[in-house]
Amino acid sequence: MNASVAIQVLPNVQDDEEVIRIVDEVIAYIKSTGLNYYVGPFETTIEGDYDQLMDIVKECQHVAERAGCKAMSVYVKIAYKPEGDVLTIEKKVTKHHQ
């Protein structure tokens, strides 16, 4: 695993319930990838191969669009180590959730 990505999709819609519905669609897509992920209150972190993660980031926007989102802001943070492994979600947060 040479990369991890944190993605936050913020639908530009007025209703909070609509925001939640669209974000839930994006998270369901991320779950369907089979990769290790962690849903936080502001963003979702996904671990895997860099190229695969970049494809997932792109598709997250298409998922939101298909869910009815006409405009959105998307924030992405990337940890990338071409010749090795990045720190895992487990190593970063497990000790804080016991």
MODELLER restraints for C-alpha pairs under 7 A, 6 or more apart:
rsr = mdl.restraints
at = mdl.atoms
rsr.add(forms.Gaussian(group=physical.xy_distance, feature=features.Distance(at['CA:1:A'], at['CA:47:A']), mean=6.77, stdev=0.5))
rsr.add(forms.Gaussian(group=physical.xy_distance, feature=features.Distance(at['CA:1:A'], at['CA:48:A']), mean=4.86, stdev=0.5))
rsr.add(forms.Gaussian(group=physical.xy_distance, feature=features.Distance(at['CA:1:A'], at['CA:49:A']), mean=5.61, stdev=0.5))
rsr.add(forms.Gaussian(group=physical.xy_distance, feature=features.Distance(at['CA:1:A'], at['CA:85:A']), mean=5.26, stdev=0.5))
rsr.add(forms.Gaussian(group=physical.xy_distance, feature=features.Distance(at['CA:1:A'], at['CA:86:A']), mean=6.77, stdev=0.5))
rsr.add(forms.Gaussian(group=physical.xy_distance, feature=features.Distance(at['CA:2:A'], at['CA:48:A']), mean=6.47, stdev=0.5))
rsr.add(forms.Gaussian(group=physical.xy_distance, feature=features.Distance(at['CA:2:A'], at['CA:49:A']), mean=5.66, stdev=0.5))
rsr.add(forms.Gaussian(group=physical.xy_distance, feature=features.Distance(at['CA:2:A'], at['CA:50:A']), mean=6.40, stdev=0.5))
rsr.add(forms.Gaussian(group=physical.xy_distance, feature=features.Distance(at['CA:2:A'], at['CA:80:A']), mean=5.84, stdev=0.5))
rsr.add(forms.Gaussian(group=physical.xy_distance, feature=features.Distance(at['CA:2:A'], at['CA:81:A']), mean=5.18, stdev=0.5))
rsr.add(forms.Gaussian(group=physical.xy_distance, feature=features.Distance(at['CA:2:A'], at['CA:82:A']), mean=5.91, stdev=0.5))
rsr.add(forms.Gaussian(group=physical.xy_distance, feature=features.Distance(at['CA:2:A'], at['CA:84:A']), mean=5.71, stdev=0.5))
rsr.add(forms.Gaussian(group=physical.xy_distance, feature=features.Distance(at['CA:2:A'], at['CA:85:A']), mean=4.61, stdev=0.5))
rsr.add(forms.Gaussian(group=physical.xy_distance, feature=features.Distance(at['CA:2:A'], at['CA:86:A']), mean=5.61, stdev=0.5))
rsr.add(forms.Gaussian(group=physical.xy_distance, feature=features.Distance(at['CA:3:A'], at['CA:47:A']), mean=6.07, stdev=0.5))
rsr.add(forms.Gaussian(group=physical.xy_distance, feature=features.Distance(at['CA:3:A'], at['CA:48:A']), mean=5.63, stdev=0.5))
rsr.add(forms.Gaussian(group=physical.xy_distance, feature=features.Distance(at['CA:3:A'], at['CA:49:A']), mean=5.78, stdev=0.5))
rsr.add(forms.Gaussian(group=physical.xy_distance, feature=features.Distance(at['CA:3:A'], at['CA:50:A']), mean=5.20, stdev=0.5))
rsr.add(forms.Gaussian(group=physical.xy_distance, feature=features.Distance(at['CA:3:A'], at['CA:79:A']), mean=5.37, stdev=0.5))
rsr.add(forms.Gaussian(group=physical.xy_distance, feature=features.Distance(at['CA:3:A'], at['CA:80:A']), mean=4.40, stdev=0.5))
rsr.add(forms.Gaussian(group=physical.xy_distance, feature=features.Distance(at['CA:3:A'], at['CA:81:A']), mean=6.28, stdev=0.5))
rsr.add(forms.Gaussian(group=physical.xy_distance, feature=features.Distance(at['CA:3:A'], at['CA:86:A']), mean=5.92, stdev=0.5))
rsr.add(forms.Gaussian(group=physical.xy_distance, feature=features.Distance(at['CA:4:A'], at['CA:45:A']), mean=6.82, stdev=0.5))
rsr.add(forms.Gaussian(group=physical.xy_distance, feature=features.Distance(at['CA:4:A'], at['CA:46:A']), mean=5.57, stdev=0.5))
rsr.add(forms.Gaussian(group=physical.xy_distance, feature=features.Distance(at['CA:4:A'], at['CA:47:A']), mean=4.33, stdev=0.5))
rsr.add(forms.Gaussian(group=physical.xy_distance, feature=features.Distance(at['CA:4:A'], at['CA:48:A']), mean=6.23, stdev=0.5))
rsr.add(forms.Gaussian(group=physical.xy_distance, feature=features.Distance(at['CA:4:A'], at['CA:78:A']), mean=5.91, stdev=0.5))
rsr.add(forms.Gaussian(group=physical.xy_distance, feature=features.Distance(at['CA:4:A'], at['CA:79:A']), mean=5.21, stdev=0.5))
rsr.add(forms.Gaussian(group=physical.xy_distance, feature=features.Distance(at['CA:4:A'], at['CA:80:A']), mean=6.71, stdev=0.5))
rsr.add(forms.Gaussian(group=physical.xy_distance, feature=features.Distance(at['CA:5:A'], at['CA:45:A']), mean=5.45, stdev=0.5))
rsr.add(forms.Gaussian(group=physical.xy_distance, feature=features.Distance(at['CA:5:A'], at['CA:46:A']), mean=5.32, stdev=0.5))
rsr.add(forms.Gaussian(group=physical.xy_distance, feature=features.Distance(at['CA:5:A'], at['CA:47:A']), mean=6.53, stdev=0.5))
rsr.add(forms.Gaussian(group=physical.xy_distance, feature=features.Distance(at['CA:5:A'], at['CA:53:A']), mean=6.97, stdev=0.5))
rsr.add(forms.Gaussian(group=physical.xy_distance, feature=features.Distance(at['CA:5:A'], at['CA:76:A']), mean=6.75, stdev=0.5))
rsr.add(forms.Gaussian(group=physical.xy_distance, feature=features.Distance(at['CA:5:A'], at['CA:77:A']), mean=5.58, stdev=0.5))
rsr.add(forms.Gaussian(group=physical.xy_distance, feature=features.Distance(at['CA:5:A'], at['CA:78:A']), mean=4.58, stdev=0.5))
rsr.add(forms.Gaussian(group=physical.xy_distance, feature=features.Distance(at['CA:5:A'], at['CA:79:A']), mean=6.37, stdev=0.5))
rsr.add(forms.Gaussian(group=physical.xy_distance, feature=features.Distance(at['CA:6:A'], at['CA:43:A']), mean=6.12, stdev=0.5))
rsr.add(forms.Gaussian(group=physical.xy_distance, feature=features.Distance(at['CA:6:A'], at['CA:44:A']), mean=5.44, stdev=0.5))
rsr.add(forms.Gaussian(group=physical.xy_distance, feature=features.Distance(at['CA:6:A'], at['CA:45:A']), mean=4.13, stdev=0.5))
rsr.add(forms.Gaussian(group=physical.xy_distance, feature=features.Distance(at['CA:6:A'], at['CA:46:A']), mean=6.41, stdev=0.5))
rsr.add(forms.Gaussian(group=physical.xy_distance, feature=features.Distance(at['CA:6:A'], at['CA:76:A']), mean=5.56, stdev=0.5))
rsr.add(forms.Gaussian(group=physical.xy_distance, feature=features.Distance(at['CA:6:A'], at['CA:77:A']), mean=5.02, stdev=0.5))
rsr.add(forms.Gaussian(group=physical.xy_distance, feature=features.Distance(at['CA:6:A'], at['CA:78:A']), mean=6.54, stdev=0.5))
rsr.add(forms.Gaussian(group=physical.xy_distance, feature=features.Distance(at['CA:7:A'], at['CA:43:A']), mean=5.39, stdev=0.5))
rsr.add(forms.Gaussian(group=physical.xy_distance, feature=features.Distance(at['CA:7:A'], at['CA:44:A']), mean=5.45, stdev=0.5))
rsr.add(forms.Gaussian(group=physical.xy_distance, feature=features.Distance(at['CA:7:A'], at['CA:45:A']), mean=6.39, stdev=0.5))
rsr.add(forms.Gaussian(group=physical.xy_distance, feature=features.Distance(at['CA:7:A'], at['CA:75:A']), mean=5.73, stdev=0.5))
rsr.add(forms.Gaussian(group=physical.xy_distance, feature=features.Distance(at['CA:7:A'], at['CA:76:A']), mean=4.58, stdev=0.5))
rsr.add(forms.Gaussian(group=physical.xy_distance, feature=features.Distance(at['CA:7:A'], at['CA:77:A']), mean=6.61, stdev=0.5))
rsr.add(forms.Gaussian(group=physical.xy_distance, feature=features.Distance(at['CA:8:A'], at['CA:42:A']), mean=6.47, stdev=0.5))
rsr.add(forms.Gaussian(group=physical.xy_distance, feature=features.Distance(at['CA:8:A'], at['CA:43:A']), mean=4.47, stdev=0.5))
rsr.add(forms.Gaussian(group=physical.xy_distance, feature=features.Distance(at['CA:8:A'], at['CA:44:A']), mean=6.53, stdev=0.5))
rsr.add(forms.Gaussian(group=physical.xy_distance, feature=features.Distance(at['CA:8:A'], at['CA:74:A']), mean=5.59, stdev=0.5))
rsr.add(forms.Gaussian(group=physical.xy_distance, feature=features.Distance(at['CA:8:A'], at['CA:75:A']), mean=5.09, stdev=0.5))
rsr.add(forms.Gaussian(group=physical.xy_distance, feature=features.Distance(at['CA:8:A'], at['CA:76:A']), mean=6.50, stdev=0.5))
rsr.add(forms.Gaussian(group=physical.xy_distance, feature=features.Distance(at['CA:9:A'], at['CA:23:A']), mean=6.79, stdev=0.5))
rsr.add(forms.Gaussian(group=physical.xy_distance, feature=features.Distance(at['CA:9:A'], at['CA:72:A']), mean=6.86, stdev=0.5))
rsr.add(forms.Gaussian(group=physical.xy_distance, feature=features.Distance(at['CA:9:A'], at['CA:73:A']), mean=6.10, stdev=0.5))
rsr.add(forms.Gaussian(group=physical.xy_distance, feature=features.Distance(at['CA:9:A'], at['CA:74:A']), mean=4.59, stdev=0.5))
rsr.add(forms.Gaussian(group=physical.xy_distance, feature=features.Distance(at['CA:9:A'], at['CA:75:A']), mean=6.64, stdev=0.5))
rsr.add(forms.Gaussian(group=physical.xy_distance, feature=features.Distance(at['CA:10:A'], at['CA:72:A']), mean=5.45, stdev=0.5))
rsr.add(forms.Gaussian(group=physical.xy_distance, feature=features.Distance(at['CA:10:A'], at['CA:73:A']), mean=5.11, stdev=0.5))
rsr.add(forms.Gaussian(group=physical.xy_distance, feature=features.Distance(at['CA:10:A'], at['CA:74:A']), mean=6.09, stdev=0.5))
rsr.add(forms.Gaussian(group=physical.xy_distance, feature=features.Distance(at['CA:11:A'], at['CA:19:A']), mean=5.88, stdev=0.5))
rsr.add(forms.Gaussian(group=physical.xy_distance, feature=features.Distance(at['CA:11:A'], at['CA:69:A']), mean=6.17, stdev=0.5))
rsr.add(forms.Gaussian(group=physical.xy_distance, feature=features.Distance(at['CA:11:A'], at['CA:71:A']), mean=6.31, stdev=0.5))
rsr.add(forms.Gaussian(group=physical.xy_distance, feature=features.Distance(at['CA:11:A'], at['CA:72:A']), mean=4.31, stdev=0.5))
rsr.add(forms.Gaussian(group=physical.xy_distance, feature=features.Distance(at['CA:11:A'], at['CA:73:A']), mean=6.53, stdev=0.5))
rsr.add(forms.Gaussian(group=physical.xy_distance, feature=features.Distance(at['CA:12:A'], at['CA:71:A']), mean=5.31, stdev=0.5))
rsr.add(forms.Gaussian(group=physical.xy_distance, feature=features.Distance(at['CA:12:A'], at['CA:72:A']), mean=4.91, stdev=0.5))
rsr.add(forms.Gaussian(group=physical.xy_distance, feature=features.Distance(at['CA:13:A'], at['CA:19:A']), mean=6.55, stdev=0.5))
rsr.add(forms.Gaussian(group=physical.xy_distance, feature=features.Distance(at['CA:22:A'], at['CA:64:A']), mean=5.85, stdev=0.5))
rsr.add(forms.Gaussian(group=physical.xy_distance, feature=features.Distance(at['CA:22:A'], at['CA:67:A']), mean=6.00, stdev=0.5))
rsr.add(forms.Gaussian(group=physical.xy_distance, feature=features.Distance(at['CA:25:A'], at['CA:63:A']), mean=6.95, stdev=0.5))
rsr.add(forms.Gaussian(group=physical.xy_distance, feature=features.Distance(at['CA:26:A'], at['CA:60:A']), mean=5.66, stdev=0.5))
rsr.add(forms.Gaussian(group=physical.xy_distance, feature=features.Distance(at['CA:26:A'], at['CA:63:A']), mean=5.98, stdev=0.5))
rsr.add(forms.Gaussian(group=physical.xy_distance, feature=features.Distance(at['CA:26:A'], at['CA:64:A']), mean=6.25, stdev=0.5))
rsr.add(forms.Gaussian(group=physical.xy_distance, feature=features.Distance(at['CA:35:A'], at['CA:46:A']), mean=6.78, stdev=0.5))
rsr.add(forms.Gaussian(group=physical.xy_distance, feature=features.Distance(at['CA:35:A'], at['CA:47:A']), mean=6.43, stdev=0.5))
rsr.add(forms.Gaussian(group=physical.xy_distance, feature=features.Distance(at['CA:35:A'], at['CA:48:A']), mean=6.62, stdev=0.5))
rsr.add(forms.Gaussian(group=physical.xy_distance, feature=features.Distance(at['CA:36:A'], at['CA:46:A']), mean=5.89, stdev=0.5))
rsr.add(forms.Gaussian(group=physical.xy_distance, feature=features.Distance(at['CA:36:A'], at['CA:47:A']), mean=5.57, stdev=0.5))
rsr.add(forms.Gaussian(group=physical.xy_distance, feature=features.Distance(at['CA:37:A'], at['CA:44:A']), mean=6.88, stdev=0.5))
rsr.add(forms.Gaussian(group=physical.xy_distance, feature=features.Distance(at['CA:37:A'], at['CA:45:A']), mean=5.37, stdev=0.5))
rsr.add(forms.Gaussian(group=physical.xy_distance, feature=features.Distance(at['CA:37:A'], at['CA:46:A']), mean=4.27, stdev=0.5))
rsr.add(forms.Gaussian(group=physical.xy_distance, feature=features.Distance(at['CA:37:A'], at['CA:47:A']), mean=6.31, stdev=0.5))
rsr.add(forms.Gaussian(group=physical.xy_distance, feature=features.Distance(at['CA:38:A'], at['CA:44:A']), mean=5.60, stdev=0.5))
rsr.add(forms.Gaussian(group=physical.xy_distance, feature=features.Distance(at['CA:38:A'], at['CA:45:A']), mean=5.16, stdev=0.5))
rsr.add(forms.Gaussian(group=physical.xy_distance, feature=features.Distance(at['CA:38:A'], at['CA:46:A']), mean=6.63, stdev=0.5))
rsr.add(forms.Gaussian(group=physical.xy_distance, feature=features.Distance(at['CA:39:A'], at['CA:45:A']), mean=6.53, stdev=0.5))
rsr.add(forms.Gaussian(group=physical.xy_distance, feature=features.Distance(at['CA:79:A'], at['CA:86:A']), mean=6.84, stdev=0.5))
rsr.add(forms.Gaussian(group=physical.xy_distance, feature=features.Distance(at['CA:80:A'], at['CA:86:A']), mean=6.66, stdev=0.5))
